[in-house]
């Protein structure tokens, strides 16, 4: 680590948040122009939350000795990644690509728009990178400023980040489950049947969440098998808890998906039964009016004014009978009836 490179002024334009974590536990927000000095202080751990879309931050990542070059290359190569399918461990550095919920206006509890969060963790530094505002990191900033959280190390802060993201996912699943409960209750009480769009929305959301978060289970399992040497037993237990919670939430997602599928199948069965009843009514009405239609059709035929058909009533009846028998035989031959 070369002092000259670190001592260069930090590109404050791309900094979203900076937090210092002394071993005493009295964390504080680092002023933008004090980040360079804080990075040179070996007695504190630091969280830097940066805007990856800022060109100055991109250049700082390429030049800083705090992060291995290979990690920077992987970030540049995988900017479009959206799930934590792999966790890379290089020297004293972990790179994790995580899913997070985008910060949107309106009813945040029901919004499942996902964004990408890059987390680089070293023994005394955590750098998080994002292109768009994300809900979990914003909540983490708020909790640190308000004193609700007081981590003393970068890895402890990372556990808090995973816990807050799990809480955001749990909130979303709670809202989706409440919607499902209401739809199922309406069905059981015989009220208006749920709209196809409502069920389709829930099912698509669950499918997308399961597709995005399931790979993280594999990645976390792999990380547990090859933890860095600077992970303590307490850190390992915390990671196990994070893994158990994520496993439970992914199972909840699958459960909600199956419930939506069952309700959609029930809806399809009800629609099919409704259509069958309507067709049965139409068939009964057709059978009732068939003799009347046949008699009125026959008796309404006026062949006196048609050339060559005068007095040929019986011949016309025979032709009609032959035509009907031919159609019946054709349908029987094709096994339609």
C-alpha positions in Angstrom: 0.0 0.0 0.0 1.6 3.2 -1.1 1.0 6.3 0.9 1.2 8.7 -2.1 -1.7 7.1 -3.9 -3.9 7.1 -0.8 -3.0 10.6 0.1 -4.4 12.0 -3.2 -7.6 13.9 -2.6 -10.6 11.6 -2.6 -13.2 12.2 -5.3 -16.0 13.6 -3.0 -18.4 14.2 -6.0 -19.1 10.5 -6.1 -19.5 9.8 -2.4 -22.9 9.0 -1.1 -22.0 8.3 2.5 -18.9 7.7 4.6 -18.9 6.2 8.1 -16.0 5.6 10.6 -16.1 2.7 13.1 -13.5 2.9 15.8 -13.0 -0.1 18.0 -14.5 1.8 20.9 -17.9 1.6 19.1 -18.6 5.3 18.9 -19.1 5.5 15.2 -19.4 8.8 13.3 -20.0 10.2 9.9 -16.8 11.2 8.0 -16.8 14.7 6.4 -16.3 14.4 2.7 -12.9 16.2 2.8 -11.8 14.0 5.7 -12.1 10.7 3.9 -8.5 10.6 2.7 -7.1 11.1 6.3 -9.6 8.5 7.6 -8.4 5.9 5.1 -4.8 6.4 6.3 -5.8 5.9 10.0 -5.2 2.2 10.8 -7.2 2.4 14.0 -10.7 2.7 12.5 -12.8 0.7 10.1 -14.6 2.6 7.3 -17.7 2.2 5.2 -17.7 4.1 1.9 -20.9 4.1 -0.1 -20.2 5.3 -3.6 -22.0 6.1 -6.8 -20.6 3.8 -9.4 -22.0 5.8 -12.3 -19.6 8.7 -11.3 -16.6 8.8 -13.6 -14.3 10.1 -10.8 -15.2 7.1 -8.6 -14.5 4.7 -11.5 -11.0 6.3 -12.0 -10.4 6.1 -8.2 -11.2 2.4 -8.2 -8.7 1.8 -11.0 -5.9 3.7 -9.2 -6.4 2.9 -5.5 -4.2 0.3 -3.8 -6.9 -0.6 -1.3 -8.6 -2.9 -3.8 -7.0 -5.6 -5.9 -6.9 -4.9 -9.7 -8.7 -8.1 -10.4 -11.7 -7.0 -8.3 -11.9 -3.7 -10.2 -11.8 -5.6 -13.5 -14.6 -7.9 -12.4 -16.8 -5.0 -11.4 -16.2 -3.4 -14.8 -16.9 -6.7 -16.6 -20.0 -7.5 -14.6 -21.8 -4.2 -14.4 -24.9 -5.8 -15.7 -25.0 -8.6 -13.2 -28.0 -8.6 -10.9 -27.6 -11.6 -8.6 -25.0 -12.9 -6.2 -24.2 -16.0 -8.2 -20.6 -16.0 -7.1 -18.5 -14.5 -4.3 -14.9 -13.9 -5.3 -12.2 -14.0 -2.6 -8.9 -12.3 -3.7 -6.1 -11.8 -1.1 -7.7 -10.0 1.8 -10.7 -8.9 -0.2 -14.2 -10.2 -0.8 -16.3 -9.1 -3.8 -20.1 -9.8 -3.6 -22.7 -8.8 -6.1 -26.0 -8.5 -4.3 -29.6 -7.8 -5.1 -31.3 -4.8 -3.4 -34.6 -3.0 -3.8 -34.5 0.2 -5.7 -35.6 3.3 -3.8 -38.9 4.4 -5.4 -41.5 6.9 -4.4 -45.0 5.7 -3.4 -45.9 2.4 -1.6 -42.4 1.1 -1.0 -43.6 -2.0 0.8 -45.2 -3.4 -2.4 -42.5 -2.4 -4.8 -40.2 -5.3 -5.9 -38.0 -3.4 -8.5 -34.5 -4.8 -8.0 -31.1 -3.1 -8.4 -27.5 -4.2 -8.1 -25.3 -3.5 -5.1 -21.6 -4.3 -5.3 -20.0 -4.9 -1.9 -16.2 -5.0 -1.4 -15.2 -6.1 2.1 -11.7 -6.1 3.6 -10.6 -6.5 7.2 -11.1 -2.7 7.9 -13.0 -1.4 4.9 -16.3 -2.0 3.3 -17.0 -0.3 -0.1 -20.5 -0.4 -1.5 -21.2 0.6 -5.0 -24.5 1.3 -6.8 -25.8 3.0 -9.9 -29.2 4.0 -8.6 -30.5 4.7 -5.1 -31.2 1.5 -3.1 -33.5 1.0 -0.2 -31.3 -1.1 2.1 -28.2 1.1 2.0 -30.4 4.2 2.5 -32.0 2.5 5.6 -28.5 1.5 6.9 -27.4 5.1 6.6 -30.4 6.3 8.5 -29.9 3.7 11.3 -26.2 4.6 11.7 -27.0 8.3 11.9 -29.8 7.8 14.4 -27.7 5.6 16.6 -29.9 2.5 16.2 -26.8 0.6 14.9 -23.3 0.8 16.2 -21.0 -1.7 14.4 -17.3 -1.8 15.3 -16.0 -3.5 12.2 -16.5 -3.7 8.4 -17.7 -7.4 8.6 -20.2 -6.5 11.4 -21.5 -3.7 9.2 -21.9 -6.2 6.3 -24.0 -8.5 8.5 -26.2 -5.5 9.4 -26.6 -4.8 5.6 -27.7 -8.4 5.0 -30.1 -8.2 7.9 -31.7 -5.0 6.7 -32.1 -6.3 3.2 -33.7 -9.4 4.5 -36.1 -7.2 6.5 -37.0 -5.4 3.3 -37.7 -8.7 1.5 -39.7 -9.9 4.5 -41.9 -6.7 4.3 -42.5 -7.2 0.7 -43.5 -10.9 1.3 -45.8 -9.8 4.1 -47.7 -7.5 1.7 -47.9 -10.2 -1.0 -49.1 -12.8 1.6 -51.8 -10.4 2.8 -53.0 -9.9 -0.8 -53.1 -13.7 -1.2 -55.0 -14.1 2.0 -57.6 -11.6 0.9 -58.0 -13.3 -2.5 -58.3 -16.7 -0.9 -60.8 -15.5 1.6 -63.0 -13.9 -1.1 -63.0 -17.3 -3.0 -63.9 -19.3 0.1 -66.8 -17.0 1.0 -68.1 -17.1 -2.6 -67.6 -13.4 -3.2 -66.3 -11.9 -6.5 -63.6 -14.0 -7.9 -60.1 -12.5 -8.0 -59.0 -10.9 -11.3 -56.5 -12.7 -13.4 -54.2 -9.6 -13.4 -54.0 -9.6 -9.6 -52.9 -13.3 -9.4 -50.6 -12.9 -12.4 -48.9 -9.9 -10.8 -48.2 -11.8 -7.5 -47.0 -14.9 -9.4 -44.7 -12.9 -11.6 -43.3 -11.0 -8.6 -42.6 -14.3 -6.7 -41.1 -15.9 -9.8 -38.7 -13.0 -10.2 -37.8 -12.8 -6.5 -37.1 -16.5 -6.4 -35.0 -16.3 -9.6 -32.9 -13.4 -8.2 -32.4 -14.5 -4.6 -32.0 -18.3 -4.9 -28.5 -18.1 -6.4 -27.4 -16.2 -3.3 -28.0 -19.3 -1.2 -25.4 -21.2 -3.3 -22.9 -18.3 -3.1 -23.2 -18.0 0.7 -22.8 -21.8 1.1 -19.6 -21.6 -0.9 -18.4 -18.7 1.1 -18.9 -20.6 4.4 -16.7 -23.4 3.0 -13.8 -21.0 2.3 -14.0 -18.1 4.7 -11.1 -15.6 4.8 -8.7 -16.0 7.8 -9.9 -12.7 9.2 -13.4 -14.0 9.8 -13.8 -14.8 13.5 -16.1 -17.5 14.9 -18.6 -14.8 15.7 -18.5 -13.6 12.1 -19.0 -17.2 10.9 -22.0 -17.6 13.2 -23.5 -14.4 11.9 -23.1 -15.5 8.3 -24.8 -18.8 9.2 -27.7 -16.8 10.6 -27.9 -14.7 7.5 -27.9 -17.9 5.4 -30.7 -19.5 7.5 -32.8 -16.3 7.2 -32.3 -16.1 3.4 -33.2 -19.8 3.1 -36.4 -19.2 5.0 -37.4 -16.2 2.9 -36.7 -18.0 -0.4 -39.0 -20.9 0.9 -41.6 -18.3 1.6 -41.3 -16.9 -1.9 -41.8 -20.5 -3.3 -44.8 -21.0 -1.0 -46.4 -17.8 -2.2 -45.8 -18.7 -5.8 -47.4 -22.1 -5.3 -50.4 -20.5 -3.6 -50.9 -18.1 -6.5 -50.6 -21.0 -8.9 -53.3 -23.0 -7.0 -55.6 -20.0 -7.0 -55.1 -19.5 -10.7 -55.9 -23.1 -11.4 -59.0 -22.7 -9.2 -59.9 -19.6 -11.2 -59.5 -21.5 -14.5 -61.7 -24.3 -13.2 -64.4 -21.9 -12.2 -64.3 -20.2 -15.6 -64.5 -23.5 -17.3 -67.4 -24.6 -15.1 -69.2 -21.2 -15.8 -68.7 -21.6 -19.6 -69.9 -25.2 -19.4 -73.1 -24.2 -17.6 -73.8 -21.4 -20.2 -73.2 -23.9 -23.1 -75.6 -26.3 -21.4 -78.3 -23.7 -21.2 -77.8 -22.8 -24.8 -77.9 -26.5 -25.8 -81.2 -27.0 -23.9 -82.7 -24.0 -25.5 -81.6 -25.2 -28.9 -83.2 -28.7 -28.3 -86.4 -27.1 -27.1 -86.8 -24.8 -30.1 -85.5 -27.4 -32.7 -89.0 -29.0 -33.4 -90.6 -25.6 -33.7 -87.8 -24.4 -36.0 -88.1 -27.5 -38.1 -91.8 -27.4 -38.4 -92.0 -23.7 -39.2 -89.2 -24.1 -41.7 -91.0 -26.9 -43.5 -94.4 -25.4 -43.4 -93.1 -22.0 -44.5 -91.6 -23.4 -47.7 -93.5 -22.1 -50.8 -92.6 -24.2 -53.8 -95.6 -23.2 -55.9 -93.8 -20.3 -57.5 -90.5 -22.1 -58.0 -90.0 -23.4 -61.6 -89.9 -27.2 -61.7 -90.8 -27.7 -58.0 -94.5 -27.3 -58.2 -96.2 -30.2 -56.4 -92.9 -31.8 -55.4 -93.2 -31.4 -51.6 -92.4 -35.0 -50.9 -89.4 -35.1 -53.2 -88.0 -32.0 -51.4 -88.5 -33.8 -48.1 -86.7 -36.9 -49.3 -83.7 -34.7 -50.6 -83.6 -33.0 -47.2 -83.6 -36.3 -45.4 -80.8 -37.7 -47.6 -78.8 -34.6 -47.0 -79.2 -34.8 -43.2 -78.3 -38.5 -43.2 -75.2 -37.8 -45.3 -74.0 -35.1 -42.8 -74.7 -37.4 -39.8 -72.8 -40.3 -41.5 -69.9 -38.0 -42.3 -69.7 -36.8 -38.6 -69.9 -40.4 -37.4 -67.2 -41.5 -39.8 -64.9 -38.7 -38.5 -65.8 -39.7 -34.9 -67.0 -36.2 -34.1 -70.2 -37.6 -32.7 
